[in-house]
Amino acid sequence: MNINIGDIIRWRSAAGCLTGTVTKIKLSNNAAGETIPWMLVEDVENWIGMSESNVMLPGTDNYLKMMKVEVLVNQDNLWARDEEYANA
């Protein structure tokens, strides 16, 4: 799965269905000592629109599949669309 800074994502956890904006991606060690990508997700809201705290999610394929992460708004698509309007 390709997730970029600025993408709005949705995932499912024990707290329910959450959405937020990926604001930072960095490499760091997990508990097993493996270096993996981590995503800082801000502006997190639950399914009824209540704000939650910011979260740091592992960016591994297994975790993304397990949490049923999906990209709702891809920042690259927004920029491409903005360029189309600017050049029209």
N, C-alpha and C positions, 0 to 999 in steps of 0.2 A: 504494500500500500504506500502511496506517495502522499505524504503530508508535509506541508510547507508552513513557514511562519506567515501568519495572517489568515490561515484557513480556519473556518468555523467547523467544529467537529461535534458529534454526538456519540455518547457511549453509555453503556449500562453497567451499573455497579450495585452494591448493596444499598446505596443511597437512592437508587432508582435511575431513571433516564436523565442524563445531564448533558448540557451543551456548553461550549465555551470557545474562546479564541486562542489559538496557539500563538504565543508571543515570543518564545525562545526555544531553541533546540540545542542541546549540548551533549557531549559525550562524558560519561562518568561511570564509575563502578557501581554494580549492584551488590547485593548481599553475598553473592557467590564469588565476588571479586572479578567478574567479567566486565569489560568496558562495553557499555551499550548506550544507544541514544535515549535521552530523556527529554520530554516535552513539557514546558511550563504552559499551563492552560489557565487563562484569566477570564474574568467576566463570566464565571460559571453560574448557570441557572439550572434549577431542577425543573421537572415536568410541569409544575404549576407556576413557574415564573419567579420563584423566590431565589434571591441571590445566595450563593454558597461561597466558601472561601476558594482561593486559587489552589490549583493542584499541580503536582508534578507526576506525569504518567510515563511509564516505560514505553519506548517506541519500538519494541521488538515485534516481529510478525506474530509470534505466538500470543503475546499479550493483547495486541490489537484485535486479533480474531476472537480471543476469549471474551473480551469486553465489548465485542460487536461494535467497534469504532467505525463510524462512517463520516465522510467529509460532506458537510451540508453546503458550504460555500468555499470554493477553491479560489484563493487570491489570484492565481495566474489567470484564471478565466475572467475575473473582474477587470484586471489590468488590460487584457486583450480587448474586452468589450469597451472599456474607456477609450482605448486607442482608436477603435472603429468609429466611435461617435465623434472623436476629435478630428478624424480625417474625413468625415462624411461631408 
